[in-house]
């Protein structure tokens, strides 16, 4: 029934006539299962209001973000994504890389790394991967771990500052979950899902939906 719920929330009739609100969610850390309860409230004045309640269950949950507010508007259009910037962390091999040298212009390097974050839709913090952008960062070879999809982009940035970028090791990493998908509560009319506009989302291997009312 998840596909049915997704298709429904993406219709113009749903967006014009309904509200999507959060009732509750809980996460069982032992089973890595997340349950989200949502309500659909019909706002049409020509017909009786019929409230619905749905339960979405996520299995082998990797990450939950958002769901701190009862009102989900304007992000009421669900999408199940198999490709997204955030999924590279779970789909890709990890690269252990070593950065050597002193940047020609630290300010320019900082600017280029922030620009790269913007190109990735501001979903990824490059600073979390690389660490501080201070000169002390380059006094000894700096080792970082990144998804292999980001290798070329980061390598290009560092090489413009005449920093060497060497791959030391490949491994799948402890977060490697190739079946991970992203259920996003988005709205492409407000903000494309490739950009971080504060959408709530869940990353998990499997999702199911059930209408309770």
N, C-alpha and C positions, 0 to 999 in steps of 0.2 A: 504493500500500500504506500510505500515511500514515493514511488514514481507518481502515483495518483496525487499525493499531497504536493509534490514538487510542481507538477503540471498545473494544479489548481492555483497555487500561490503566484504563478507567473501570468495569469490571465488579467486582462484589464478590468474585468468585472470584479474580480477579487480585490484588486488594489483600490477600486473606486468605492466598493460597498462593504468592505470588511476591515476589521482591525485584528492584528495578530499580537497576542500578549503572552508573556511568560508567566506560567503558574509556579513552576519550581524546577530545579534540577538537582541531581545528586550523583556522586561518583564513588564507586566502590573500588578502592585502590587494589584490593587483593585480586579481584576478578577483572580489573581494568574495564569495567562496564559503566557507562554513563546513561542515565535516564533523564530526559527532558520532557516536561509537561507544558504544552502550549494550548491556548484557547483562541478560537476563531469567533469573533463577535460580528454579527451581521447588522449593518447600520441602515439598511433600506427602510424607508418609511412607508412603502406601499404594501409590504408583507410583514407578517409577524417576525419578530426577532428570534432567531434560532441559534443558540450558542452551541459550539462544539468543543470537545476536548480531545486532544491527540497526545499520544506518548511516542517519542522517538527514542530508540535504544541504540547506543553505539557500543560495539564490541571491540576488544583490544584497543582501547582508546589511548592515543598518544598525547593529545593536547586538547584542552578546552580553553577558549578565550571569549571574554565578554559575558553576556547573560547576567549582568549586574543590575539591569533596569527591567522593570515590569513591561514597559512599553517598548516594542521592537521597531516601531515605525522610525524611519522610512524603510528599514531593512527587513522587508517581509517576503522577499522573493527568494525561495530556497533554490540552491543549485548543488548538485553532487559533482565535484571536480576530481578527475584523476590526474590532472596536470596543473600545477600551480607552483609559484616560487617557493612557498613554504614546504612543499612536498619533496623538494630536492634533498632536504636533510634526511628523509626517510628512504628515498628511492636510490640515491647515489652512493657510490663508494666514497669513503673519506680519503682525503689526501693529507699527508703530513708534509708540510712545506717548510723550507728554511729561507729566510730573507737575510741577505748580507749586504753591508755597505751603509753609507750615510746619504740621506736624500739631498739633492741639490737645493730643494726649496720645500721645507716642511709645511709651510702654509699652503702651497700648491698641492702637495700630496694630500693634505687634509681635505682640501676643496674637492679634489678628484675622487676621493673615497666617499665623500658625502654625495657627490654627483652620481656615483655608482649605486649608492643606496636608493636614490631617486629613480634611477633606471630600473631597479628591481621592485619598484612600486612602494618603497618604504616598508616592505614586509620584513626585510632582513637588516639587522644591525651589523654593519661591517666592523664597527668598533669592537663589538663583542667577540668577533672572530680574531681581529688583529691585535686588540689591546690598545693601550694608550698610544697617541700619536706624538708623544714627546720625544725629544732627541735621545733620551736615555734608552728608548726602545731599540735603538740601533747600535748601542755600544758593544753588544755581543750579538751573534747570530740569533735571529728571532724565529722561533718555531711556532707555526700556526696549523690548525686543522680545519679544512674546508670541504664542502661537497665538491666532487670533481666537476660539476657543471659550472662552478664559479672560477675554475682555474684560469681560463684564458682571460677573462675580464680582469681579475686581480693581477695576474701576471703583467698584462699590458700597462696597468696603472703603475706598478712598481718599476717597471723597466723604463718608463718615461723619466724617472728620477735616478736612473742608472743604479738601481738596486737589483742585485741578482735574486732570482726566484727559482729555487731548486726543489723538486719533488723528491722526498726521501723515502716515502713509504705509501703503499696503497692498502687499505683494509675496508671491510664492510662496516665497521663501527657497531657499537652496542645498540644504536637506534635504528639500524637497518631493518626496515619493514616494507618490502616492495609492494605489498597489497594496500598500503595506506591510501586513504581517500580523504577528501575535505568536503564536509557538508557546511556550506556557508549560507548565512542569512544575509543576503545582499539585496541590491537593487541597482541594476546596470544603468537605469535612468538617472540615478543620483550619483553613483560612483562605480566605475567599472571594477569588477572583482580582481583585476590585475593590480589595482591600486588599493592601498590601505586607507580606508575611510572610516575605520572604527567598527567594521562589521564583526558580528559574533560568528564563531565557527567552531567546529569540532573536527579533529583529525583522528580517524579510526580505520580499522580494516573493513568493518561491515556495519551497515545501518539497517534498521527496520523501523517501520511506523505502524501504529495501531490507533484506530479511532475508538475512543472510550465512551463518547457521548454524542 
